[in-house]
Each structure stands twice: as C-alpha cells, then as structure tokens.
Amino acid sequence: MAIHSQRPIGAMLMFALALAAVAAAAQPSPWDALTEAEIRAAAAAVRADHPGPVLFNELKLARPDKAMALAWRPGQPVVRRADVVFMHGGGAYEGIVDLASGSAEINALPAEVQPMLSVDGDIQPAMTVANRHPEVVAALARRGLQPDQVLCAPLTVGRFPADAGETRRLAKLWCLKAGKTRNLFSQPVEGLVPVIDLEQQEIVEVIDLYQDTPAPPLPELTHEFDETSIPPRPTLNAVRQTRTGGPNYQRDGSRVTWQNWDFRFSYDPRQGTILNDVSYRDGKRRRSVIYEVAMSEMFVPYQDPTPGWYFRTYFDMGEYGFGNSGTELSGADCPGYAEVLDVTLHDAAGEPVTAPGRVCLFERDPARPVWRHTSLLGNHESRPATELVVRMVATIGNYDYFQDYVFAQDGRFRVELTSTGLDAVKGVAAKHRAEAVPGELDYGTLIAPQLLGVNHDHFFNYRVDLDVDGPVNEFVRMRLVPQSAENSPRTSYWRVEPETVTQELDARTRLDPDRPAALVFRNGASRNAMGEPASFQIIHQTITRPLVDPGDPAYQRGAFTFYDLWVTPHALDERFASGRHINQGVGGMGLPAWTAADRSLRNTDLVAWVTLGFHHVPMAEDWPVMPSKVDAFELKPRNFFDRNPAIDVPTSMK
C-alpha cells in the first residue's frame, strides 16, 4: 500500500532547498549514479513524509525505463528517480522518489522482510554491543579473555524452517580476539555466538557451545602477512607496463570511448560497477552489444552443519552490498598509471559520502598478440594486443573480490572475478592432523595449527541485458552432435544443429562437456556479408553447480546456482537473481519465481543470467592470505562482423 502524508513546513523547506540544488547541477545521463544533491533531495523527500529517525539501507539511482534511456541524447532533459529502502518506526519501506518534482511513492514492506544491512546503521553499532552483555562477558572469562580483547562482528543469519514467523532484524556475531594484528580472523573465539536484534541493538540470545566443556584454546598469533613479519624474498628488478603519452581512451564523465568501444559506467551501492549502453563502432555504424551488465548476486554457503556455522550462507551482494563493500584502490591493486576515481555513496542518515578511489580505468598488455601468423613462405605478421579494464575491489569480511570488466580490440568483452583475502577459519584443538579427535576435521582442512579452513562454495551471478544489433534477439543453442559417417573412411564425425529456444523454462541451461553447445544470442534481422545472423556467444570459463540436496533451505534461497545460464525477457524490476530483499528472505525468490511463468523468448528483448563459481576446499597454501583465483565468462562475437575486427591493429605503438 502506498503511503502519503502531509509534509511539515520545516521538512518542506529542507526539501525545497534540496530540489533547488538538484536543478542547479550539471545534467547527468539516464544511467549516472545519483549525485550528492540528488541523494540529499531523495533523503529529504523521505524524511518529509516520515518524521523522526530514518535509517537508509539503500538510496541509489532507480534504473531508467530502457526505451526512454536509449532515446536520450546528451543535452536533452532526462527523467531521474531515486530508489530508496529504509527503516522507520519499527518497519521497513521501499519506494521511488521523482527527483524533478520531489513526489515520493512509498510502500510498506511485509513485517518479515528485512532490507540489506547498513554499514554505519547496523554493522558498526552492533560491534560495540556484545562485549557489555553479562552472558558474553562470562563466556569470554571462561576462555580467559577480557571484553576489551574481543571484537564481535555481525553475520547475516539466513532463514531456515525454524525461523517461520520471525520478524525481528537479527544477526549472529562472530567473536574474534582483536590483538595488534593484520590478520583479524586468525584467533576466533570458537563456539560463542551472540544473537543481536539489530533494530533494538540488544543481545537477545547467547549461544555458547562450550558452556560446560573446555573451549578450544586460542590459536597462537603466528599468522601475519606484512613485510615486517614475513621476511620478503630478494627484491625483483621491476617488470612494469608503462603508458607513454596518456591514455588511449577518452572519458567524458561516465562515458568512455576506446578502440571502437563506447560505453557508460556508474557505481551502485548494492551492485558495484555497472556498465550501460555498450556498443562497438563497425566502420560508420555504431552497433549495440549490451544494454546493461552488472553483478546480480553472490552466494557463499559454508559446508559445516554445526550450530556455530550452519547459518553462514552469505548473499554478500544482497545482504551487505558489493558497492558498499568497495575499498580504496592502492598499492598493487591497479597499475601506477591507472586513472583512479572517487564515487558517491550514502550513510544511514541519507547524507552523501565521498568514497575515494573506488574505481580504476587502465589499459594493459595481456602479453600475447591479438593475432599472428607465420606462413610457410616465411612471412611473419603479428599485432600487439591491448585491453581496457574497469576495476573495483570489494572486501566483504575476510574475502577480497576484484571485479574487472575487460574490453578487447577484437570485439570480445570479458567479466573477470578474482577472489583473494583470508580463509574463514574455525578454531580447533589440533595442532597437527595426527592429534585430531574424531570428527574435529570433518568439515575442512587444518591449514595452520588449531585453525580449520572450512569447506565452502562461491557462486556469482551476472545479469547481462544483451542488445545484439538492437533489443530484438533470440537465444540459440548450437549443439555439437555426433553423427555416424556414411560413404567415408571415417566412422563418425560431429555437426552443428542449431536449436532456437522459445520459452524460459527450456532456456535454463546446465553445461555438460559430453553434450557441448555454443550459447548464442543473435539478431535474425541483422546479417553479415555472408548472410549469417549477427550474434554474440556466452562462454563460461568456469562451471560449478551445487553438490547438495536441491531442497536445502539455504540453496533454495540461492536457487540460481542450479543452472549455468537462465534467459528471461527484459523486465525493469527483475534485477537480482535471488530477489530484491534476500536478507532473512525465503527461498524461491528471483529467477525461479519469474521463470515459473515460462514466458516467451521469441524475438524479444532478452536478458542472460550467467552463473559462475567454484567449490573451495581450503589448503595450507591459502594461509595466512590466499593467492588470487580468477573466474570469468566472455561475450565473443560470432558472425557479428564480416571479418576479424582486429585486422587493422597496427604493428607498433608510439
């Protein structure tokens, strides 16, 4: 039900001033992130209708109507709206604020729905509460610890059958001994799980698995990873890429042009970097490829069923915010010549916050040619390759994730997701595998004395709104089918049999190396010089699916993981693979719910949902900090061009 109210005079004045600031600002594009003035105006509109304390969980650009956005040209007026989710008076709300008029349509959310966590509104306050609770203090004393030695960080609780009817906004706290260390996670206070009501900021339950038995002793603090603690190997002679003469790309605000590519980028507190209006200039034609690409959800379930761990089934993007978790880029995060950009986020009070150095743009040499050939006659031709990268890094608890959007000169576009950081470890008594008691090491690997790296999965889903030469496309599986040979010395061969997929449920795809198929999105009305339909192919470079019971409640919430690819018709409000409000959310939201309608995919505006992932069995080499691991998928042109689009790359550079 939409809620409207009479605005007080003081609130109206603040709101009018905020709107005036928006009107005076430079004209953004339809896809640009909210400006400081727009954030203030949206927050003022909400507060004008909701007197008293308001906690803003999400305050970001409401994605524009696609047809209107594509029709927009620089200099023209643009409809700008803010998407808001907030807590007020014990309830949760969501709505849209028109940034030109200030009108707001706000809807109350059901009592059991919990918005994503706010860093300064939920997480930071919760970290100061547990240490004052008498049961927590007593539990720490049993372990020989004082409250000022311990930091308890909130973890999302998931939703399980026993949580039916739960309407409180809850978190479970992960308590760690916080000494003078860079490795905060190396001394877990195992078996102590305080439960906090985030709205009331009070402890409602204290779970202590070792109340009547000795807890595992704290691991020794021998897990640092800075150079003062770990003597470095001899310094290398520098091996660096340099960029002389400035960048080869041109950037005008959010618009970037480079090597025939043209796109817009923005930064979202939930999704991180988003690309829009991606096209490739082919001769005199500007040809659309992607309307929008962004992360849709992350799912990281741990594989330990014990009371201190079973609930650790994180939806890092929807529960914490991938963009909110972005960190300042420094050191080796980007090349020294990269352009590093600030972004504007918001705090719990709805005030804009400048987050420095969250995005970097740079070109790089991938150390292989974009193409080469040496003929039998001795002629040699090769061309140096250059790539353009848009990068951000999010640190979500113990993990660090690099997200790269990579543009290549031959028309390929790649998404790379690099995982590094620290393993989440469980405190155990064993210092060596031979010392372990039965069951102690069942759910992971002893990666350091008294530290068990717990088995877990990582799944990432990306929403890719493809516009291959326009928004009207079709999805085709080009199956590679074995055939028996007749009238040939061969006994068998394989051929390609295209299968046009016309319905959503049929489009759900599980990749199988024994039944290979190219996953192609094509425009049947656009053909290359040979008459082939203009297409782009999605290529998974990693394939991982759940190993657990499909009915497991955690995986029901993350049901997008059961397929490597989903395809849906474009819908403005279908953005998140597990649904809009996944924090303490129920299963079956998002892709399973939408595709149940089995909508037609015939010659329409299609969205691809690409799932990547890996099973992580920890190892000693992960500790004390993990080497980087890359997962990726690629969009590759297939008959989109008449020839190799990188054929004209020059042999040398300036």
C-alpha positions in Angstrom: 0.0 0.0 0.0 1.4 3.4 -1.0 1.8 5.8 1.9 1.5 9.6 1.5 1.4 12.2 4.3 1.1 16.0 4.9 4.6 17.4 5.0 5.6 19.7 7.9 6.7 23.2 7.0 10.3 22.7 8.2 10.6 19.5 6.2 9.2 21.2 3.1 11.8 24.0 3.3 14.7 21.5 3.6 13.2 19.5 0.7 12.8 22.7 -1.5 16.4 23.6 -0.9 17.5 20.1 -1.8 15.5 20.2 -5.1 17.0 23.5 -6.0 20.4 22.0 -5.6 19.4 19.2 -8.0 18.1 21.7 -10.6 21.3 23.7 -10.4 23.6 20.7 -11.0 25.0 19.6 -14.4 22.7 17.4 -16.5 23.6 13.7 -16.0 22.9 10.8 -18.3 20.0 8.4 -17.5 22.5 5.9 -16.2 24.7 8.0 -14.0 24.8 7.3 -10.3 23.0 9.8 -8.0 24.9 13.0 -7.3 25.3 14.4 -3.8 22.5 16.9 -4.5 20.2 14.1 -5.7 21.0 11.9 -2.6 20.1 14.8 -0.3 16.9 15.6 -2.2 15.7 11.9 -2.1 16.5 11.7 1.6 14.7 15.0 2.3 11.6 13.7 0.4 11.5 10.6 2.5 12.1 12.4 5.8 9.4 15.0 4.9 6.8 12.1 4.9 8.3 10.2 7.7 9.2 12.4 10.7 11.6 11.0 13.3 14.6 8.8 12.8 15.0 7.2 9.4 17.7 4.6 8.6 18.5 4.4 4.9 19.5 1.0 3.8 19.6 1.7 0.0 19.5 5.1 -1.7 20.5 4.9 -5.3 19.5 5.5 -8.9 16.3 3.9 -9.9 17.1 2.2 -13.2 15.5 4.1 -16.0 12.9 2.9 -18.5 15.0 1.3 -21.2 13.3 2.7 -24.2 13.4 6.2 -22.8 17.1 5.9 -21.8 18.1 4.7 -25.3 16.2 7.5 -26.9 18.0 10.1 -24.8 20.8 12.2 -26.3 23.3 14.4 -24.5 21.9 17.8 -23.7 18.3 16.6 -23.6 16.4 16.6 -20.3 16.3 13.2 -18.5 13.9 11.6 -16.0 15.9 10.9 -12.8 14.5 9.0 -9.9 15.8 7.6 -6.7 15.3 4.1 -5.5 15.0 4.1 -1.6 14.8 1.4 1.0 14.7 2.5 4.6 13.7 1.6 8.2 11.3 3.8 10.1 9.3 3.4 13.3 10.0 -0.3 13.5 9.0 -1.1 9.9 10.7 -1.4 6.5 9.7 0.6 3.4 10.7 0.9 -0.2 9.8 3.4 -2.9 10.6 5.8 -5.7 11.4 9.5 -5.4 11.0 11.7 -8.5 14.0 14.0 -8.4 12.4 16.7 -10.5 9.1 17.1 -8.6 10.1 15.6 -5.2 7.0 13.4 -5.2 7.5 10.1 -3.5 5.6 6.8 -3.6 6.5 4.7 -0.7 5.3 1.2 0.2 5.5 -0.6 3.5 7.2 -4.0 3.2 5.8 -7.1 4.9 6.9 -7.5 8.5 9.1 -10.5 7.8 11.1 -8.7 5.0 14.5 -7.3 6.1 16.5 -4.9 3.9 20.2 -5.3 3.4 22.5 -4.3 6.3 23.7 -0.7 6.6 27.4 -0.3 7.5 27.0 2.6 9.9 23.4 2.0 10.8 23.5 -1.8 11.6 27.0 -3.2 11.4 29.2 -0.7 13.3 26.8 -0.2 16.2 26.4 -3.9 16.6 30.1 -4.3 17.1 30.0 -2.4 20.4 27.0 -4.2 22.0 28.1 -7.8 22.7 31.0 -7.1 24.9 28.8 -5.4 27.5 26.3 -8.3 27.9 26.9 -10.3 31.1 26.5 -13.7 29.4 29.0 -12.8 26.8 31.4 -11.4 29.4 31.1 -14.7 31.4 31.7 -16.8 28.2 34.8 -14.8 27.5 36.0 -15.2 31.1 35.7 -19.0 30.7 38.1 -18.6 27.8 40.5 -16.4 29.7 39.6 -13.3 27.8 38.5 -9.7 28.8 35.8 -7.9 26.8 38.3 -5.3 25.5 40.3 -8.0 23.9 37.5 -9.2 21.7 35.7 -7.8 18.6 32.3 -9.3 17.6 31.2 -8.7 14.0 27.6 -9.3 12.8 26.9 -12.1 10.3 23.6 -12.5 8.5 21.5 -15.4 9.8 19.8 -16.7 6.7 16.3 -18.2 7.0 15.5 -21.8 8.0 12.3 -23.7 8.7 12.5 -22.9 12.4 12.5 -19.1 11.5 8.9 -19.2 10.2 7.1 -16.1 11.5 10.4 -14.4 12.6 10.0 -10.6 12.1 13.0 -9.4 14.1 16.0 -8.0 12.3 18.7 -10.3 13.5 22.4 -11.0 13.2 24.7 -13.6 14.7 28.0 -12.3 16.0 31.4 -13.8 15.1 33.7 -13.1 18.0 37.5 -12.7 17.4 40.4 -11.8 19.6 41.5 -8.5 18.3 45.1 -8.0 19.1 47.7 -6.0 17.3 47.5 -8.0 14.1 46.7 -7.5 10.4 45.0 -11.0 10.4 41.9 -10.3 12.4 40.4 -13.7 11.6 43.4 -15.8 13.0 42.1 -16.1 16.6 38.4 -17.0 16.5 36.6 -17.3 19.8 35.1 -20.6 18.7 31.7 -21.7 19.8 30.5 -18.3 21.1 27.6 -17.0 19.0 25.7 -14.0 20.5 22.5 -13.2 18.6 21.6 -9.5 18.3 18.4 -7.6 17.4 19.8 -5.0 15.1 16.9 -2.7 15.3 16.9 -2.6 19.1 20.7 -3.0 19.2 20.5 -5.6 22.1 21.6 -9.1 22.6 18.6 -11.5 22.6 20.4 -14.8 22.9 23.9 -16.1 23.7 24.8 -19.5 22.2 27.9 -21.0 23.9 28.7 -24.4 22.7 31.4 -24.8 25.3 29.5 -23.6 28.4 30.1 -26.9 30.2 33.2 -28.1 28.5 36.6 -26.5 27.7 36.6 -24.5 24.6 39.4 -25.0 22.0 42.4 -22.8 23.1 43.0 -19.7 21.1 45.5 -20.3 18.3 48.9 -18.8 18.7 49.3 -15.5 16.9 51.7 -16.6 14.2 49.7 -15.6 11.1 50.8 -12.2 10.0 51.4 -11.3 6.4 53.1 -7.9 6.3 56.7 -7.4 5.3 57.8 -6.6 8.9 56.6 -10.1 10.0 57.4 -12.1 6.9 60.9 -11.5 5.6 60.5 -10.9 1.9 62.5 -12.8 -0.8 65.1 -10.7 -2.7 63.6 -7.7 -4.4 63.0 -8.2 -8.1 64.1 -5.9 -10.9 61.0 -4.1 -11.9 58.8 -5.6 -14.6 56.3 -2.9 -15.3 54.0 -1.8 -18.1 54.2 1.9 -18.8 51.9 4.2 -20.7 53.5 7.0 -22.6 51.6 9.9 -24.0 48.5 9.5 -21.8 45.6 7.1 -22.1 44.2 5.9 -25.5 40.7 6.1 -24.2 38.6 9.3 -23.9 36.4 9.8 -20.9 33.7 12.4 -20.7 32.1 12.0 -17.3 30.7 8.5 -17.3 31.1 7.9 -21.0 34.2 6.1 -22.3 35.3 5.5 -25.9 38.2 3.3 -26.7 39.3 1.2 -29.8 35.8 1.3 -31.3 34.1 0.5 -28.0 31.7 3.1 -26.5 30.0 2.6 -23.0 28.8 4.3 -19.8 29.8 3.2 -16.3 28.4 4.0 -12.9 28.7 2.8 -9.3 25.9 1.4 -7.3 26.0 0.8 -3.5 24.5 -2.7 -4.0 25.9 -3.9 -7.3 29.2 -2.1 -7.6 30.2 -1.0 -11.1 27.5 -1.1 -13.7 28.0 -0.7 -17.5 25.4 0.6 -19.8 24.8 1.4 -23.5 27.8 -0.7 -24.6 28.4 -0.6 -28.4 31.1 -1.2 -31.0 31.8 1.1 -33.9 31.9 -1.0 -37.1 33.0 1.2 -39.9 30.5 4.1 -39.9 27.9 2.2 -37.8 27.6 2.3 -34.0 26.3 -1.2 -33.2 24.8 -2.1 -29.9 26.0 -5.1 -28.0 24.9 -4.8 -24.3 22.4 -2.5 -22.8 23.5 -3.3 -19.2 25.8 -5.6 -17.3 26.3 -5.9 -13.5 26.6 -8.4 -10.8 23.2 -9.7 -9.7 24.1 -11.8 -6.6 26.8 -13.6 -4.8 26.2 -16.7 -2.7 28.8 -18.2 -0.3 27.5 -21.1 1.7 29.8 -22.9 4.2 29.6 -26.7 4.5 29.7 -27.1 8.3 26.3 -28.2 9.9 27.3 -27.4 13.5 25.5 -24.6 15.4 28.3 -22.1 15.1 28.5 -22.4 11.3 25.4 -23.8 9.6 23.8 -20.4 9.2 26.9 -19.0 7.3 25.3 -18.9 3.9 26.1 -15.4 2.8 24.4 -13.5 0.0 27.2 -10.9 0.0 25.7 -8.6 -2.5 22.1 -8.6 -1.4 22.9 -8.7 2.3 25.9 -6.3 2.6 26.2 -4.6 -0.7 29.0 -5.2 -3.2 29.4 -1.5 -3.8 29.1 -0.6 -0.2 32.0 -3.0 0.5 34.2 -1.5 -2.2 37.6 -0.4 -0.8 40.1 2.3 -1.8 42.4 1.1 -4.5 46.1 1.5 -3.7 49.4 -0.3 -3.9 49.3 -3.2 -6.4 45.5 -3.0 -6.9 45.9 -1.1 -10.2 48.8 -0.2 -12.4 50.6 3.0 -11.3 49.3 4.8 -14.5 45.7 3.9 -13.9 43.0 6.6 -13.6 41.5 6.2 -10.1 38.1 7.7 -9.5 36.0 8.5 -6.4 32.4 7.6 -6.1 29.5 9.0 -4.1 27.6 6.7 -1.6 25.3 7.5 1.3 25.3 6.9 5.0 22.5 5.6 7.2 21.2 9.2 7.7 20.8 9.7 4.0 23.8 12.0 3.7 26.1 11.7 0.7 29.6 10.3 1.4 32.5 10.6 -0.9 34.3 7.2 -1.2 37.8 7.8 -2.5 39.5 5.7 -5.1 36.8 3.0 -5.6 37.1 2.6 -9.4 40.2 2.5 -11.7 40.4 2.5 -15.5 43.5 1.4 -17.3 44.9 -0.3 -20.4 47.1 -3.3 -20.3 49.2 -5.5 -22.5 48.0 -9.1 -22.0 51.4 -10.4 -23.1 50.1 -12.2 -26.2 49.3 -10.8 -29.7 45.8 -10.0 -30.7 46.6 -12.2 -33.7 49.7 -13.6 -35.6 50.7 -15.9 -38.3 54.0 -17.1 -39.9 53.4 -18.6 -43.3 55.2 -21.5 -45.0 56.8 -18.9 -47.2 58.4 -17.3 -44.2 56.2 -14.2 -44.0 55.5 -13.2 -40.4 52.7 -11.0 -39.2 51.7 -10.3 -35.6 49.9 -7.5 -33.8 50.3 -6.4 -30.2 47.1 -6.6 -28.1 45.8 -4.0 -25.7 42.9 -4.3 -23.3 40.9 -1.8 -21.4 39.9 -2.6 -17.8 37.3 -1.1 -15.5 38.1 -2.4 -12.0 36.8 -2.3 -8.4 37.6 -4.3 -5.3 35.2 -5.2 -2.6 36.3 -6.5 0.8 33.4 -8.4 2.4 34.6 -9.7 5.8 37.5 -12.0 5.2 37.3 -12.1 1.4 38.5 -9.6 -1.2 37.0 -9.7 -4.7 38.4 -7.9 -7.8 35.7 -7.3 -10.4 37.1 -6.4 -13.9 35.2 -5.5 -17.0 37.6 -6.2 -19.8 37.3 -4.8 -23.4 39.4 -6.4 -26.2 40.2 -5.0 -29.6 38.7 -8.0 -31.4 35.2 -7.3 -30.1 35.3 -9.6 -27.1 34.1 -8.5 -23.7 35.0 -10.4 -20.6 34.0 -10.3 -16.9 36.7 -11.4 -14.5 36.0 -12.0 -10.8 39.2 -12.6 -8.8 39.0 -14.0 -5.2 41.7 -13.4 -2.6 41.9 -12.4 1.0 41.6 -14.7 4.0 40.0 -18.0 4.6 37.3 -18.1 7.2 38.7 -20.4 9.9 37.3 -22.4 12.7 39.2 -22.8 16.0 40.0 -26.4 16.9 42.3 -28.1 19.4 44.5 -30.0 17.0 47.9 -28.5 16.0 48.6 -31.4 13.7 46.3 -33.8 11.8 47.6 -36.7 13.9 46.4 -35.0 17.1 42.8 -34.5 15.9 40.0 -36.2 17.7 37.3 -38.0 15.7 35.0 -35.5 13.8 37.2 -32.5 14.6 38.4 -32.0 11.0 35.3 -33.4 9.2 34.3 -30.1 7.5 37.6 -28.7 6.2 41.3 -28.7 6.2 43.8 -28.0 9.0 45.6 -25.1 7.3 47.5 -23.9 10.4 47.9 -25.1 13.9 44.4 -25.0 15.6 42.8 -23.5 12.6 40.4 -25.4 10.3 39.7 -23.8 6.9 36.0 -24.7 6.5 34.8 -26.1 3.1 32.5 -23.7 1.2 31.2 -22.7 -2.2 31.4 -19.4 -4.1 28.7 -18.6 -6.7 28.4 -15.4 -8.7 25.6 -14.4 -11.0 25.7 -11.6 -13.6 22.7 -10.0 -15.2 23.6 -9.3 -18.9 20.9 -7.4 -20.8 22.1 -8.1 -24.4 21.1 -5.9 -27.3 22.9 -7.6 -30.3 22.4 -5.0 -33.0 19.2 -3.9 -31.2 17.0 -5.2 -28.5 15.1 -7.8 -30.5 17.1 -11.0 -30.2 16.7 -14.8 -29.9 18.5 -17.4 -27.9 20.0 -20.3 -29.8 21.9 -23.4 -28.5 24.2 -24.5 -31.3 24.5 -28.2 -30.3 27.6 -30.2 -31.4 26.0 -33.5 -32.2 27.9 -36.7 -33.1 26.9 -38.4 -36.3 27.7 -41.8 -37.9 29.7 -41.4 -41.2 28.5 -43.0 -44.4 30.4 -43.5 -47.6 33.6 -42.3 -45.9 36.8 -43.9 -44.4 35.7 -42.2 -41.2 33.2 -43.9 -38.9 31.8 -40.8 -37.2 32.1 -37.0 -37.1 30.1 -34.2 -35.4 28.0 -31.4 -36.9 26.3 -28.3 -35.5 22.5 -28.4 -35.0 21.0 -25.0 -34.0 18.2 -25.1 -31.5 16.2 -21.9 -31.1 14.8 -21.8 -27.5 11.4 -20.1 -27.3 10.4 -20.5 -23.6 12.0 -19.5 -20.3 12.0 -23.0 -18.7 13.7 -24.5 -21.7 16.3 -21.8 -21.7 17.6 -22.9 -18.3 21.0 -24.4 -19.2 23.3 -26.9 -17.4 26.6 -27.1 -19.3 27.8 -30.7 -19.9 31.2 -31.3 -21.7 29.7 -34.6 -23.0 26.9 -32.6 -24.7 28.6 -29.4 -25.8 26.7 -26.4 -27.2 27.5 -22.8 -28.1 25.2 -20.4 -26.2 24.3 -17.8 -28.8 22.3 -14.6 -28.7 21.5 -13.4 -32.2 19.6 -10.9 -34.2 17.9 -12.7 -37.1 17.1 -9.4 -38.8 20.8 -8.4 -38.9 23.2 -10.4 -41.1 26.8 -10.2 -42.0 28.2 -10.2 -45.6 27.9 -14.0 -45.8 24.3 -13.9 -44.7 24.9 -15.3 -41.1 22.9 -13.8 -38.3 24.8 -11.2 -36.2 25.4 -12.9 -32.8 27.4 -12.9 -29.6 28.2 -16.1 -27.8 28.5 -16.5 -24.0 31.5 -18.6 -23.0 31.8 -19.9 -19.4 35.4 -20.2 -18.3 34.4 -21.9 -15.0 31.5 -24.2 -14.4 30.3 -25.1 -10.9 27.0 -26.3 -9.6 25.7 -27.2 -6.1 26.5 -30.7 -4.7 23.8 -30.6 -2.0 20.2 -31.6 -1.8 18.2 -29.1 -4.0 15.7 -28.8 -1.2 18.3 -27.5 1.3 16.8 -24.2 2.6 20.0 -22.2 2.0 20.2 -23.4 -1.6 16.5 -22.7 -2.1 17.4 -19.1 -1.5 20.3 -19.4 -3.9 18.4 -21.5 -6.5 20.0 -19.5 -9.3 23.1 -21.7 -8.7 21.4 -24.9 -10.2 21.8 -23.6 -13.8 24.8 -22.1 -15.5 22.5 -19.8 -17.6 19.0 -18.5 -17.3 17.3 -16.4 -20.0 14.3 -14.1 -19.4 12.6 -11.3 -21.3 13.6 -7.9 -20.2 11.7 -6.5 -17.2 12.8 -3.4 -15.4 12.1 -4.7 -11.9 13.8 -8.1 -12.4 17.4 -7.3 -11.3 18.5 -9.7 -8.6 18.8 -13.4 -9.1 17.6 -14.2 -5.6 15.1 -11.4 -5.3 15.2 -7.8 -4.0 15.2 -8.5 -0.3 17.3 -11.6 0.3 18.4 -10.7 3.9 16.5 -13.3 6.1 14.5 -13.9 2.9 12.7 -17.1 1.9 13.6 -19.4 -0.9 12.4 -19.4 -4.4 12.6 -15.6 -5.0 14.1 -14.1 -8.1 14.8 -16.3 -11.1 12.8 -19.3 -10.0 9.7 -17.2 -9.4 10.0 -15.2 -12.6 10.6 -18.1 -14.9 7.8 -20.1 -13.5 5.5 -18.1 -15.8 7.5 -19.7 -18.7 7.3 -16.5 -20.8 8.0 -16.5 -24.5 11.6 -15.7 -25.7 10.6 -15.4 -29.3 12.3 -12.4 -31.0 12.2 -10.1 -28.0 14.4 -8.2 -25.6 16.4 -10.9 -23.8 18.4 -10.9 -20.6 21.1 -13.5 -19.9 21.8 -14.5 -16.3 25.3 -16.1 -16.1 26.3 -18.1 -13.1 30.0 -18.8 -12.2 31.5 -20.4 -9.2 33.9 -22.8 -7.5 34.0 -25.3 -4.7 36.7 -24.2 -2.2 38.4 -26.9 -0.3 41.0 -24.9 1.7 44.6 -25.8 1.8 47.8 -24.8 3.6 48.7 -22.5 0.7 45.7 -20.4 1.4 47.1 -19.3 4.7 47.7 -16.7 6.1 46.4 -15.0 2.9 45.1 -16.6 -0.2 46.7 -16.4 -3.7 44.4 -14.8 -6.2 42.0 -17.1 -8.1 40.2 -15.9 -11.3 36.7 -16.9 -12.6 35.4 -15.4 -15.7 32.9 -15.5 -18.6 33.2 -13.9 -22.0 31.0 -12.5 -24.7 32.5 -13.3 -28.1 31.3 -12.0 -31.4 30.0 -14.8 -33.7 29.3 -13.6 -37.3 28.7 -10.1 -35.9 31.4 -8.9 -38.2 32.4 -9.6 -41.7 36.0 -10.4 -40.8 38.4 -10.2 -37.9 37.6 -6.8 -36.4 41.2 -6.5 -35.1 42.7 -6.9 -38.6 43.6 -3.2 -38.6 45.5 -3.1 -35.4 48.9 -1.5 -36.2 52.2 -3.4 -35.9 53.7 -0.9 -33.5 52.9 1.7 -30.9 54.0 5.3 -30.4 
